[in-house]
């Protein structure tokens, strides 16, 4: 089965070269990477799921964001 760089968890250098070649060069900016950069993802939870998340966080003495971050770390460990 061929790898799809758009969905692969580990895209490789060159995976998007064909798409980038289609772009007008004036629309592209190159920037050096920043090892200290952080990514913030907003997760929207409502209704009973939000209430459940709030209860779990309160029981653990954490914020809902801390619970979600822990769930993501645990999920990554279980797939590795």
C-alpha positions in Angstrom: 0.0 0.0 0.0 1.4 3.4 -1.0 2.1 5.9 1.7 0.0 9.1 1.5 2.1 12.1 2.8 -1.1 14.0 3.6 -2.1 11.5 6.2 1.2 9.8 7.1 2.3 10.5 10.7 5.9 11.0 9.5 6.0 12.9 6.1 9.5 12.9 4.6 11.5 15.6 2.8 10.3 15.8 -0.8 6.8 14.4 -0.1 5.2 17.7 -1.2 7.6 18.8 -3.9 5.1 18.2 -6.7 2.5 20.4 -5.0 5.0 23.1 -4.1 6.2 23.2 -7.8 2.6 24.2 -8.8 2.7 27.3 -6.6 3.7 30.7 -7.8 7.1 31.4 -6.2 5.8 34.8 -5.0 3.3 32.9 -2.8 6.0 31.0 -0.9 8.2 32.1 2.0 10.9 30.0 3.5 11.7 30.2 7.2 14.2 28.4 9.3 12.7 26.0 11.8 12.4 27.1 15.5 13.1 24.2 17.9 11.4 26.3 20.7 8.1 26.7 18.7 4.9 25.5 20.3 1.7 24.4 18.7 -1.6 25.2 20.3 -4.7 23.2 19.3 -8.2 24.3 20.2 -10.5 21.4 21.0 -14.2 22.1 21.2 -16.2 19.9 23.6 -19.8 20.6 24.5 -22.8 19.0 26.1 -22.4 15.8 28.1 -18.8 15.3 26.8 -17.9 18.7 28.3 -19.5 17.8 31.6 -17.8 14.5 31.6 -14.4 16.1 30.9 -15.0 18.6 33.7 -15.8 15.8 36.2 -12.7 13.8 35.2 -10.5 16.9 35.5 -11.9 17.8 38.9 -11.5 14.3 40.2 -7.8 14.4 39.1 -7.2 17.9 40.4 -6.3 19.0 36.8 -7.7 21.4 34.3 -9.6 20.0 31.3 -6.7 21.0 29.1 -4.3 19.0 31.2 -6.6 15.9 31.0 -6.8 16.2 27.2 -3.0 16.6 26.9 -2.5 13.5 29.1 -5.0 11.5 26.9 -3.0 12.5 23.8 0.3 11.4 25.4 -1.2 8.1 26.5 -2.7 7.5 23.0 0.6 8.2 21.4 2.4 5.8 23.7 -0.1 3.0 23.0 0.4 3.3 19.2 4.2 3.4 19.4 
